[in-house]
Amino acid sequence: MGDDVETSFLTGANAVYIAEVYSRYLADPSSVDPSWVAFFGELRDGAEELSGDLKGPSWTSRGNAVIGTADPDAAPAAKAGKNGKAAVAPAAAAGLSTAEVRAHTLDSVRALMMIRAYRVRGHLVADLDPLGLNKNNEHPELDYHSYGFTDADLEREIFIDNVLGMESATLRKIVEVVRETYCGTIGVEFMHIQDPEQKSWIQRRIEGERNHTRFTPEGKRAILERLTEAEGFEKFLQVKYTGTKRFGLEGGETVIPAIEQILKRGSQLGLTDINLGMAHRGRLNLLTSLLHKPYQAIFSEFQGNSANPDDVQGSGDVKYHLGTSANREFDGAVVHLSLQANPSHLEAADPVVLGKVRAKQTQLGDTDRKAVMALLIHGDAAFAGQGLVAECFGLSQLKGYRTGGTIHIVINNQIGFTTSPQYSRSGQYCTDIAKMVQAPIFHVNGDDPEAVVHTARIVTEFRQEFGVDVVLDMVCYRRHGHNESDEPAFTQPLMYDSIAHRQTTRTLYAQKLVSQGLISQAEADGLADAFTARLETEFQAATSYKPNRADWLAGKWEGLEALNGEEEFRQDRTEVPAEVLRRVGTALSTPPENFDTNRKILRQMKAKAEMLETGQGIDWATAEALAFGSLLLEGTRVRLSGQDSGRGTFSHRHSVLIDQTNENRHIPLDHLDPAQARFEVIDSPLSEFSVLGFEYGYSLAEPKALVLWEAQFGDFANGAQVIFDQFISSAESKWLRMSGLVCLLPHGYEGQGPEHSSARPERYLQLCAEDNMQVVNITSPANYFHALRRQVHRNFRKPLIVMAPKSLLRHKLAVSPLSDFTDHGFRRVLPETKTLVEDDKITRVVLCSGKVYYDLYQAREDQGIDDVAIVRIEQLYPWPKDTLMKVLKRYPNADVVWCQEEPANMGYWTFVDRRIEFFLQELEHRPGRASYAGRPAAASPATGSNRGHGREQALLVEQALTWKRDVLPQPFRRATKLSIIGQ
Ligand SMILES: Cc1ncc(C[n+]2csc(CCOP(=O)(O)OP(=O)(O)O)c2C)c(N)n1
C-alpha cells in the first residue's frame, strides 16, 4: 500500500470512521472485516506493535470497542479498571463527545504511526557522516504532514500513552523527541529484529535517555585522553617515519575510546577474556593503546628489527599484521585480551577468532558464554565485500559453533583503498549483511566521541544480555591515503578536500570540552604535549630495545616444544593395548538400550564386533573410531566438524545414531567411560572457508584436543584456500603459532567425473617446506589410526592434511589386523608386503601413494607378475627420504617408476620427481631417475566418462607394471584424447 493511499485514507472524510474501525481492530482483529485486517496489516508492517503502544490499561480491554469509552487525557491510574478488565469510561465524565474522542483517537493513531516510522527509518536522516558528503534526504514517512497533521496541529496535545516516556505531548514535542532519539548522531536499525524482547530492550534503552549518556566530567576527560593518545601516536609515527606504511587510524581515532568502553563495561558484566580480530588499519594504535604493547617495541620494529628474539626462527611478519595478548584491569576485574595475528586477506581472521573463543569457552566451562567473547573490527569495504563475514554470521547461532554473540565494529571510513561505496556495495549500508541474523546495527558519527562511546556501552550490554551478534558502524573518514605513501586526491579529490579542511576529532572534542568549561585549552594542549614527550622517551629507548622471550609456547601450550631435528627420524609410539581397543569396540558395536537402531547400521555394528573379536579385517571407519575412542579414554577431547560428518558423507562413520522412531540421537563414543573426554562431532553448515577457519582457530587455543575438519569432498577445500595458505601452512613461521589441526580430504579416481576424483594434493605439497605441515595419503586403516593418535602424542603440533579415501572405506584389501594397532606407530613408507623373486632379481619398483596401490596390487596378482615390487609412500611430507632410500637399496637392479592416477601436472609427480632423483643419485642407483606412469598433463582432473576412466585406469596400471622404461609416456607431452587411451 503506497504512501498516498495511506495519507488520503487518513486525511479524508473517512478519518473518524477509520479511527473507529482501527480501534476495534486493535482490540480484536477478528471483530472487523477481513479487508480491514489486511489494510491495517499493510499500513505499517508493525500494526501489532502499534496496537501494543495503544493498548494500555487506559485504552481498552480485549473485546470492547474503545470508542466512547476511553479518555485520552485521563491519568492511567484513574483509567485502569480495578480488576484490570474493563476500563472505566472517563470520556463521558470528562464531557467529551463521541466525535471528540474519535478525533483524539485518530491523532494518537497518526502520532504513533509516525513514531514508529522514526524507529524504522530515523537512521536514514541521522547525522552520521562527519564530512557531510552524504546528505541524507528527508524521508516522507518521517514528515508529520504525511500522517494528516498540519502545521496548525503542532501545539496540539496528543495522547501517546507513555510511548517515548511521555503520557501525552504536543506534536511539536513528539517530533523533537523522535528526531533527537533517532536522527541525531546515532542511527539505529533494529526494527528488523523478530525477537520482541530484543527489540523492546533496544527501544527502552535508547528511548529512555533519548539515546544519550550524560557523561561525567571525568568520563569526558577520559575520552579526550584516549583520543589524544590515539592521535598523538599516529602523528609521532608520521614525523619519525614519514611515508612508512603503517595504515594509520587518523580519522577513526574514536574507535579507541569505544573499545576501551567495551572492555570496561564488559568487565562489569562478566567478561574475562576478549579475543580481537582486525585488519591492518589502526592496528598499531590498538596494539599500544589497548593491548599495551610497549611503544619501544613498535619503534624498534620500525627501525627494522625483528619482533622476536634473535634465536627465534621463522619468517616473521610486517608489524601491522602481528598479534599480541595482555591482561588489563578495570576496577579490580582482570580482562585477558588477545589480538589474533592477521594476514593481508581481509576478514580471514574472523572465523579463526571465533574458533578460539569457542575453545576457550569450553576450557573455562563458560556454558552461558558470557565470560569469553569475540570482538571483530572491520573496514567498511571488506565487511560488505568479503563473503566470509556472512559465513561467520551464519555460524553465530549454530550449536556447534556459537560463541554467545560477537561485537562487530566497522571503522567505516567511507572508502576502500580507492573505491567509493557506490562501487563497492549494492546495499544502503556496508553493514546490511548483518541483517541476515537480525543483528541490531548502530550507525554512529565518529566525530561525536560521546555518542560512539555511549553506543559501545549499549552494544556490550546487548551482547551480554542476549548472547547474539551486534554491530557498531562508526562512520568516519580516512585522513591520508590507503597507506601513508598513497595519494588519495587522484581518485577522491572532493572528499579529500573536505578532509583537508576538517579539524581532527580530538581537536573538535577538546574544543567542545573547553566550550563546556570542563577543561582549558591550555590543559588540552598540555595533554597532547605530555604524551608526545612520553613517546619521545620511548623512542630514545627503542634503539636498545630487545624483545622478550617469544610468547609462543605459553599458557595452554606449556610443555610443548618446537620440533627439534628432522621429523623423519622420530619414532612416535602410538600403539594401544588390545583390551582398550576392545572396550572402544564394545561401545561401537553395542546398540543403546531402548533405542530403535537402524537395521542396516545394526548389521554394521555386528560386523565391528566381529572385527574386534577375531582381530582381523578392521576397516577404515572402525580404525578411525578406535583412534578417537582410545584418545577419549586417555582424556583427549576430540572435535570433528564438517559437512555431514556425523553420518559420514559415504555412510561409513555413523558416529551419531538416530533412533528410527523418535529421532533421538546417541553418540557411542560419548559413552565409553564416565571419566572420558568429550567427543564432539558436528554437521557443519555448507561452508568451507569459515568452518575450516573456525576449526583452525579452535586448534590454536586448544592444543591438547584432536581437532579435525572434514571436507565433504577434498576438492571443495579450495573454497577455503586462504586458510591453508595464510594460516595452516605458514602461521608457525610468520607468527610462531602452531596448530595440530587435521584436515580430512576425501577423494578417489573412481570414474565419477572431474570433481571428487582429485583432492588436489599438489596444492598442499607446493606449500610444504621447513617441516611446516604433514601431507599423507594412507592406504591402511591401522596407519590412519596411528597418524591420528600421533597428532596429540607428540610434544609439538603440526597440521595434518589427509588425502582421505572413498572406495578404500569398503575395499576388501584395505583392512588391518588388530596387531597393527597394538604395536608400533605410524609408518611413513609401506614396503612390499609379498614374497616375490629375490630382491636382486626385482626388475622394477613401482612407487605410489594412496588407492592406486590396490589397483596395482590386484593387476599384479591377476597377471602373476613376481618381479615388480610395489612401495607405498604413506607420508608425502615431510618427505621420508631416508626410509625410502633404505627400501630402494634392497633392489639394486630394478628401475623405478612413479605411478599416480592424477594427470601429470597434478597429484604428486612434480613433487616427487626431483626428490626421487636426488636419493637415487645418492644411492648410485642405476636408472638415476624415476619414470612416469599415469595420465598425461590435463586441464581437467578426470574424464566425465566412466568407460573412459576405466580404460585410462587400466592403461596406467599396465604402464606401471609392464611397459618398458623407454616406451613409458612423457608426462608433459601434449596428448589428444585418443593418444591417452590408445598408446
Ligand atoms: C581479500 C583481500 N582483497 C584485497 C585486499 C587489498 N586491500 C587491502 S585494504 C583494501 C581496502 C579495504 O577497505 P576497507 O575494508 O574499507 O578498510 P580501510 O582500508 O578503508 O580501513 C583492499 C582492497 C586485501 N587486503 N584482502
The ligand as an SDF file (V2000), in Angstrom:
LIG
                    3D

 26 27  0  0  0  0  0  0  0  0999 V2000
   40.8510  -10.3580    0.4070 C   0  0  0  0  0  0  0  0  0  0  0  0
   41.5400   -9.0720    0.1040 C   0  0  0  0  0  0  0  0  0  0  0  0
   41.3780   -8.4810   -1.0770 N   0  0  0  0  0  0  0  0  0  0  0  0
   42.0070   -7.3260   -1.3590 C   0  0  0  0  0  0  0  0  0  0  0  0
   42.8260   -6.7430   -0.4460 C   0  0  0  0  0  0  0  0  0  0  0  0
   43.5720   -5.4490   -0.7800 C   0  0  0  0  0  0  0  0  0  0  0  0
   43.1020   -4.3850    0.1280 N   0  0  0  0  0  0  0  0  0  0  0  0
   43.7540   -4.0630    1.2390 C   0  0  0  0  0  0  0  0  0  0  0  0
   42.9640   -2.9020    2.1310 S   0  0  0  0  0  0  0  0  0  0  0  0
   41.7620   -2.7430    0.9810 C   0  0  0  0  0  0  0  0  0  0  0  0
   40.6450   -1.7940    1.1920 C   0  0  0  0  0  0  0  0  0  0  0  0
   39.8770   -2.1200    2.4170 C   0  0  0  0  0  0  0  0  0  0  0  0
   38.8970   -1.1860    2.6140 O   0  0  0  0  0  0  0  0  0  0  0  0
   38.0890   -1.1510    3.9490 P   0  0  0  0  0  0  0  0  0  0  0  0
   37.6080   -2.5020    4.3000 O   0  0  0  0  0  0  0  0  0  0  0  0
   37.0560   -0.1040    3.8200 O   0  0  0  0  0  0  0  0  0  0  0  0
   39.1690   -0.7570    5.0520 O   0  0  0  0  0  0  0  0  0  0  0  0
   40.1050    0.5410    5.0710 P   0  0  0  0  0  0  0  0  0  0  0  0
   41.3800    0.2020    4.3620 O   0  0  0  0  0  0  0  0  0  0  0  0
   39.3650    1.6430    4.4250 O   0  0  0  0  0  0  0  0  0  0  0  0
   40.3370    0.7930    6.5060 O   0  0  0  0  0  0  0  0  0  0  0  0
   41.9830   -3.6100   -0.0670 C   0  0  0  0  0  0  0  0  0  0  0  0
   41.1180   -3.6910   -1.2580 C   0  0  0  0  0  0  0  0  0  0  0  0
   43.0180   -7.4150    0.7640 C   0  0  0  0  0  0  0  0  0  0  0  0
   43.8470   -6.9760    1.6940 N   0  0  0  0  0  0  0  0  0  0  0  0
   42.3440   -8.5460    1.0260 N   0  0  0  0  0  0  0  0  0  0  0  0
  1  2  1  0
  2  3  1  0
  2 26  2  0
  3  4  2  0
  4  5  1  0
  5  6  1  0
  5 24  2  0
  6  7  1  0
  7  8  2  0
  7 22  1  0
  8  9  1  0
  9 10  1  0
 10 11  1  0
 10 22  2  0
 11 12  1  0
 12 13  1  0
 13 14  1  0
 14 15  2  0
 14 16  1  0
 14 17  1  0
 17 18  1  0
 18 19  2  0
 18 20  1  0
 18 21  1  0
 22 23  1  0
 24 25  1  0
 24 26  1  0
M  CHG  1   7   1
M  END
$$$$
